[in-house]
Amino acid sequence: MRSSRLDRRLAILTFALFLGLYSRTLAPGLLFGDPGEFQFAAWRFGLAHPTGYPLYLLLGGGWQHLAGLFGVDPATSLNAFSALLTAGAVAICYLAVLGWLPKRTPAALVSAFFAALLIGVNPTLWSQALIAEVYALHALFIALFLFLTARLSHSPDHPFTLSPPHLVTLSSLLGLALTHHRTTLFLLPGFLLWLFWREQNWWRRGRLWASLIGGVALPQLLYLYIPLRSGTDASPWLYPRLGAETLALYTPTFQGFVDFITGAVFAVSFLSPAQALARLPEMGNFWLVHFTWPGLALALLGLVVLFRERRWSLLLLTFPAALLLQIFNLFYGIGDIYVFYIPLYLFAALWGGCAVDWLIGLTERRRTADRGEQAQYAIRKTQYGFWFAILLLLPASLFLTHFPSVNRSGDNTARLMWEQILAAQPPADAILVSNDRNEIVPLYYLQAVEGKATGLTGLFPLLTPEERFGDVGGVTATALTAGARPVYLIKEMAALEAKFALEEATPPLVRVVGAVDGGMADHPLAMAYGPLTLLGYSVRESGGPSQLSLFWQVEEKMGADYTTSVQLFDGAGVWLGQDDRPPGGDFYPTSLWKVGEVVRDIHLFPADVPGAAAKMQILLYTRASGSDGSSEPALIQLAPALEIPLR
């Protein structure tokens, strides 16, 4: 069906409405994590993390430089780019729903606008509209795909005929979407089913096959952007300097290219069937939070309506894609899986719009026929107003519920954090370490975009797949071996005292002086304890609690996180005190300890207790698997307790 002037005006109104909402709640500038990475990678037309996102970086970089002509900083402008794309996706969703409804009636307008409101205040899509992320463009591609297929397959004035231009348009759109996000693959089975349903013999025409394959394949040439922009000039953040060594986060070989664009580094994230089934409650919660029970009922009713009315085109196009993507989301075990639900929410909003159109039509069919035409018109206007008011309650409730948590307009955390770090004046060639990659990303922005602190190197766990970058302890140890460069933690991580000698610096920085070694023990020992050797202990009095430090050498890998219990007794065997705590805390627990290293295990006691003690008992234990804490936990000892006379 052709979009009328009213349709276009309502689409523009929808676009303006949501652009205003997203602009009002937009993140104002520099961000942590992936958004921060996109903010500097797009500006430099460089590379982001796998799978590369070449189309987004090209479009986003062009937008940033255009906005820069008007004095808008790159971080803010790329956030605004997401708002623009998402508002466009919502407006096109309105047109797509309208296009898939059987008739263009006032009921159809109400239904399509309801679907647009429902997806526009969807908290996940809304959150991605406020930051520099790839999911806004992905949503726009999905909405465009639904709109164009509706235009081709649901036009009473122009019966469907499949031609090379039609297929090139649709397949090129899918090809571009595929270069942007690989989950676009899940649209292809439904698309092929839709083609066969609309024109069963299309595959016998060679020109159509060529159009389909060429349309999908040619946009993949955009991936050539990756090797072309992977050098040190375009993407210096891929080559952090580590003393005399330069790390290479991109391998300029064919295999390196394939691994990058396929995201092979994330292959370990797939879960087992049992783990996937365990995520079903999470899946249900996602759907309930984003649609509530009435919204879910409408989406399911929409599917029933499509089936009962034999509207196979829309069913074949959307249901297989939704099913495949939902299964994928259960198995793909990344932490931010919630954003992968956005296409599913778009499909559900479309189905909900179909349900609303059917419900309004049902009430219209029950109108009494004995009223005059003018009375019937007045009744219809009243009914549409009533329906619109009722339907507005659902998106309004979602808006009111999620506005406080989604709103990012006051989020200057990343900028303020790094202003404080740089104000602490770390040495110009310092290595800065965090346990969180997201916290280091703004440093790369400041270096690549603003030219600040270019001599600093930021390191974090999993920077490379190498074992030395496996955890924050390994990262810090690696930094200490990088020549004579000073090493700082960007925040207090006190538990790292287990592995390193730390020194106060200007907050929030903490200086890493060196690694812990057995020579720090004032009272040497050499006592075997399971996979560990107790090298000795020290007691420090500082006017407050006394600090008793045990020094362990790791002889064998430990497969669990243990807690150390230290009990002190006087000469008569009377218990004086006890301190139980996990050595290494959250940052360096026993499961991360490496064979051959020395680890300090710190315990605190009242000031007078260690001096009065004559004997120390040491035990490492963990809780039995499956213990839920509702009763006394079953404890597993690493080895029988050590009893040590104190000197």
N, C-alpha and C positions, 0 to 999 in steps of 0.2 A: 504494500500500500504506500502511496506517496504521502510524505509529510506535508500537511497543510500549513498555512501561515500560523494558525493557532498552535499547532504542534511545535513549530519552531520557536514561537514566542514562549511557550511553556518550558521548552528545553532550555532556552536562554535564561528564563527566570530561575529554573532549577540550578543551572550553572552559577548564576550570580548569588543565589541563596547560600550555596555550599562553599563557594569561594570566599564569601564573607565570613562564614562560620570558621572555615579552616584558617583564614588569615587572622581572625581574632584569637585563635588558640595556637598559632604557629610558634614553634621554637625560634627564639630570636637570633641564634647564631651558632657558634661552635659547639659540637656535640662529641660525646664519647663513642667508641666502637665503630661499627660499620658506617653509620651516618657520617661521622667525622672523617673516616677514610674516603668515602665518596666525595666529601667536600674538597679535599685537596687533590685526589686523583683526577677528578673531572677538570678542575682548574688547570692542571698541568697536562691534560690530555694523556695521562699516564695509565697505569694499571691498578686495579683494585684486587681483592682476593678472588680466587677461583669461584665461578667459572669465567670471570673476566668482565662481563657486562659491557661489551664494546659499544653497543648502541646507546645505552644509557649514559656512558661517559662522554660520548661524542655530543649527544643532545644536551646533556647537563653542562658540559664545558662551554658549549656555544652559548647557552642561556646565561651562564655565570659571566662570561665576558661581555655579553650584551648588557646585562644588568650593571656590570661594572662601569659602563659608560655613564651611568646615572648615579654613580657613587654608592651603589649597594655592594656590601662586602660579599665575597664568594660563599661563605658559610650560610649567610641569611638568604641569599638568592637561590641556592640549591634547595633549601628548605621550602621556599616559596614555589619552586618548580614542582615539588610534590603536591602542594596545595592546588596548583593550576591543573595538573594532570588528573588528580582525583576528582576535582569538581567537574572536569570534562567527562570522566568515566561515569559519574552519577547522572549527568545530563544525557549522555548517550544511552545509559541504562534505561532511562525514561522512554526514549525513542524506541529502544529495542523491545521493551515490554509492550508498548503500543503497537509495534509492528507485528508482534506474534499473536495478538488478540484477534479473534475472528472478524470483528466489525469495529469500525471507528465510530464509537458512540460516546456520549458524555460519560457513561459508565466506564468505558475503556480509558478515558482521560483520567478519571478518578483513580482507577486501578493502577495505571502506569505511574502516576504521581505518588501514590502510596508506596509502590515498590521502590521508587527512587528515594523517597524519604527514609524507608527502612534500611536500604543499603548505605545511604549517606551518613546516618548516625550510627552505623555499625561500629562498635568501639575499636575493633582491630583496623578496619580500613581507615577510620578517622585518625587513629594514632599514626598510621603510615603517611597520612596526608600532611603531617606537621613536621616531618624530618626528612633529611636527604636519604631516601631509600628507594630501592628498585621496585617495590610492590605497587606504587601508584601507577607507574607505566604499565606494569603487568595487568592491573585492573582495567586500564584504558584499552589495552589490546583485547581482553576478554569481552568487554562491552562492545567494542567495534565489531568483533567477530559475530556476536549475537545480533547486532543491528544489521549488518550487511547480509547475513543469511536470512534474516526476516524480510528484508527488502526483496531478496531474490525469490524466496519460496512462498511468500504470503501476499501476493498482489493480485486481486481479482481483476484488475484492469489489464494486467500484463501477465498472462500465463507463463509459468516457469519454463524456460528453455536454457539449457546449459551450453554456454559458448566459451571459447578460449579466453576472451576478455574477462568473463565472470570468474572463471576458474583461476586465472592469473591473479585477479584482485584478491580473492579469498586465500589462495595458497601463498601469495606474497605476504599477506598479513600474518598468516601462521608462521611463515619463514622468519619474518622480522621478530615476531613474538618468541620464536624458538631461540634466536640469537640472544634474546634478552633473558629468558628464564626457561630452564629445561623442562619444567612441569607442563609447558605447552604441549609436550608429546602426548599428554593424556587427552587432548582435544582431537587428535588425529583419528582414532577408531570411530568416534561418533561422527566426525566429519565424513569419513568414507561411507559409513552406514547411511548418513543423510543423502549423500550423492547417489548411492544405489537406490534409495527409496524414491528420490525425486526423478531419476532417469536411469532405469536399470541397465541400459545398454551403453552408457557413457564410456565405459572402459574399452569398448570396441573401437573407439575413435582415437587414433594415434595422436592427433593434435591436442586432445584433451589430456592425455597422459603426459605429453610433453609440457603442457601448461602447468599441470599439477606438480610434476617433479621439478621443473625449472623454477616455478614460483617459490617452492619451499627451499630449494637448494641454493639459489643465487644469493639470497640474503646472508647465507652462512659465510660468504666471502668477507663479511664484516669481521670475522675472527682473525683475519690477517692483521687487524689493528694490534693484536696482542704481541706478536714478535716485532712488529714495527715500532711499538712504543714501550718495549721492555728494557730499554737501555738505561744507563745511569743518568743521562741527561733528562729523559722524560719521567723516569720512575726511580729517583735516587733512594726512596724509602725501601726499595727491594734489595738494596746493597748496603746494609748498615756496616759501619766500620767498627772492628773489634781489635784494637791494637794494630799489629802488622797484618792481621787477617781481615778480609772483607767477605762477609756472608753473602751468598747468592740465593735469594728467595725465589728466583725464577731461573730455570735451566734452559738455556737457548739451544735446545735440540728438538728434533721432531717428537721424541717421546715426552720431553718436558712440556712441549706445546699441547700434546694430546692429554697428558695428565692434568694440565691447567684447565683446559676448556671443558673437560669431563668432570672436573671436581673430584678426581681420584683420591685426593687427600681425605675426603669425607666418607669414603666407602666403608670405613669402620663404624659408621654411625647407624648401620642397618641393624635392626633388632631381630631376635628370634621370634617364631610364631607365639610362643608363650609370653614373651615380653610385649609383643604387639597386642595380644588379647588383654593383658593387664592394663593397657592404656584406654580401654573402652570407657571406663568411668570418666577419664579426662576428656575424651571425645564428646561424651554426652554433656559434660559441663560446659564445654566450648559452645555447643549448639544452644544450650539453655540460656547461657549468659547473653549471647548475641541476638537471640530471637524471642526469648521467653516462651512459655507454653502456648499462648495465643499465636505467636508468630510461627512456631513449629507446626501447629495445627493447620495454619493456612498453607504453609509450604507443602505439607503432606496432602492436604486437600487438593492443592493445585496439581500434584502428580496424579491423583485419582481422577480429576477432571480431564486431564490430558489423555489418560488411558480410556476413560469411558467415552469420550468424544472422538476417539481415534485420531488424535492430533499427533501422528507418529513422527512427523518431521522434527518437532521440538523435543519430543521424548528421545528420539534417536540421537539428536545432536547434544543434548545436555546430560541425560542420565548415565550413559556409559562413562563420560568424562568425570562426572561427579563420583561415581562408584570407584573408578580406578584411582582418582586422586585421594579419596577418603581412605582406601586401603593403603596407598603409599604413605599417607600421613601417619597411619598407625605403625608402620614399620620403620619410618625414617626417624631415628632417635636423636635429633638435634634439640637443643634447648629452646629455640625460638620457633618450634613447629607451628605455633598458633598463626603465624603470618601465611602459612601455606594453605590455610582454610579460606582465604579471601575469595578465590574463584568459586568455592563451594557456596559461600554466602551470596555471591552474585547469582548463581543458579537458583538458590532457594528464594531470593527476593523475586526473581522472575516467576517461579512457580507460585509464590504467594500472590503476585499480581494477577495471575490467571485465575486463582481461587476467588479473589475479590470480584473480578469481572463476572464470574459464574454466579456468585452469591447475589450480586446486584441484579443480574439478569433474571434470577429466580424470583426475586420479589417483584420485578416488573411484569413477569408473565402471570403473576397472580392478581394483577390489577383488575378491578371490575370493569366490564365492557360497557356498562350502561351509563357511564359518565360522558359528558361532552368533551370535545377535543381540548377546549381551553382549560377545563377542569383537570383533564389528564396531564396537560403540560405543567400546570401548577403542582400537581401531585409529584410528577417526576422531579421538578426542581427541588421540592421539599425533601424527597427521598435522597437525591444526590447530596444535598447539604447535610442530611442526617448521616448518611454513610461516611461522608468525608470527615465529619466531626468525630464519629466513632472510631474511624480508622486512624485518625490523627493521634489518638491516645497512645497507641503502641510506639510509634517513633518518638513521641513526646516523652514517654516514660523512659525510653532508652537514652534520650538526650539528657534528661535530668539526672538519671542514675550515673551516667559515665562522664559527664562534663568535668567534675572535679578531678578525676583520675587521669583523664586523657589530656586535659589542658596543659600545654607546654609553654605558654606565653611568658612565664617567669623563670624558665630554665636556663640559667647562666652558669650552671655548676662547673662545666668543663673549663670555660674561660677563667672563672674565678680560681679554680684549683691550680691551673697552670700559671696564672699570674702570681699566686702565692709561692709556688715552687721556684719560679724564676727570680722572684724578689728575695728568696733565700740565698741567691747568688752562688749556685754550685760552680765549681771550677769549669772553665770554658771547655775542657776536654773530658768532663766527667761522664761516666756511664751511670745512667739512672735505671733502677730496677723496680718492677712491680710484679705482683702475682697475677695481675689482671691486664690482659692485652688491651681491653677497652680504655683503660686509664692512660696508656702510653700514646694512643692514637692522636690526641690533640697536639702532642709535641711534634709529630710529623707535619700536621697542618701549619703550626707556627713556623716550622723550618721551610716547608715547601712553598707556602703562600706568602707569609709575612717576612721571611728571611731572618727570623729570630733564632738565637741559640743553635746555630748551625753546627757547632762543634760537639754538641751533646749527642750521645747515643742512647736510645731507649731500648731496653730488653725486657722480655716477658716469657713465660712458659709457652711451649709449643710454637715458638717463632720459626723453628725448623723441625723436621721429624727426628732429628738427632737426639740421642739419649741425654746428652748434656743440657738440652733445653726441655727436658721432660717435666720439670717442676721448678718452683722458685728457688729451691736450694741449689739445684744444678745450674740454673741460670746465674745465680749470684757467684757460685764457685767459678763458673766460666768467665764471668766478668773480672774476677780477681786475677785471672791468669792473662788478661789482655794487656801485657806490658806493664807500664807504671801508671796507668790511668786510674784516677780516684773513682771509687764506687760508692754510690749512695742508694738507699731505699727512698722512694718518693713518699712513703708514709710509714708510720710506726707498725712494724710487724714483730712484736716483742718475742714471739715464739721462735723466731729465727736465731735467737741467742743460743739455741740448741746446736747450731752448726757454725755460727760466726761470732767473732768478737765485734760488737757494735759500740758505736760512740755517738754521743749527742752532737747534733749540729743544729743550725738554724731551722726551726720547724717550718714545714713538716718533714724536712730531710733527716735521714739517719745515716751516719757514715759507717761503712763496712770496713773495718780495719784489716781483718784477715780471717782465716779459718780457725776453728777450735782445734787444739791438739792436746795429746795426753800430758804434755809437759806442764799444762796449766793446773794439774792436780797437786795440791800441797801434800797429800798423803798418798803416795803411790801404792797400788795394789796390782795384782794380776790374777783375777779370779774369774774362772769360766762360769758363764751363766747361759745355758742353752746356746743360741746362735750368737751370743754377745760375750765380750770380755770386759769386766769392770777394771779399768786401768787405775782408778783411784778416785779420791773425793777431796773437796775443799769446803771450808766453812768461812763465810764472810760476815762480820759484824759491822753494821753501818748506823747504829743508833735506832734503827727500826727493827722490823723482823729480820731474823738471821737467815742467810741464804746458804743452803747446803746443796752443793753441785756434785753430781755423779758424772764420771767420764767413761762412756762406753765406746768400745771399738766393735764394729760390726764384722762378724766372721762369716755369716750366712745371711741371705736375703730373708726378710721377715714378711709374711704374707698378710698380716692383719695390723690394725691399729691398736696398740696396747696402752694401758695406763700403768704408771709406776706408783706403787704404794711404798712409802718409807715410814717406818715406825721407830721411835726412839725409846730406850729403856735405861733406867739408872742401874747402879751396880747391884741392887737387890732384885732386879728384874721387874721393877714397877714401871708400868707404861707411862711415858711422859708426853707423848704427842704423836700425831700421824698427819701426813700430807699425801694425798692421792691426786695426781694430775697426769694428763697425757703428755709425754715428752715431745717437744716440737709443736704442740698445739695443733691448730688447724692448718698452719702453713707448712710444717715439715713433720708429719706424723711418722710413726715407726715403719709403716708400709712403704715409705719413700726412702728410707735409709739405704745407703749403698755399701756394698761389701768393701771393707778396707778403711772406711772413713771413721773419724772420731766425732762423737756427738755428746753434747753437754745436756744433762738432765737436771733441771733446777727445781728445788723445793724450798718452801718457806716455813719457818717455825717462829714462835715467840722468842724474843731476844735471849731469854735465860735458859731455854730448853737445850740447845745443842751442847752448851758448856757443862750442863749437869748430866748429860747422857754418857753411858758407858758402853752401850751396845746399839747397833743399828740393824734393823731387819728390812730387807729389800725384796719386793715381789713385783713382777710384771704380769698383768692379767688382761683379759679381754672378755667381753660378754658373749655368751653362747649365741650362735645364730638362731634367729627366730624368737628370741626373748623380747617381749613387748613392753617391759618395764612395769606391767601391772602387778607383778609380784617380785619377790626377791630374785634378782637375776642370777642365772647360772653362770659362774665364772670359770674361765679356762686359764690356767696358769701357764706362762711361757716355760717355766722351770720351777723346781722347788725353791723356796725362799732362801736367800743368802742371809747369814748372820755374821756381822762384822764387828769386832771390838773397836771402839773408838779410842784414838790416841789423844 
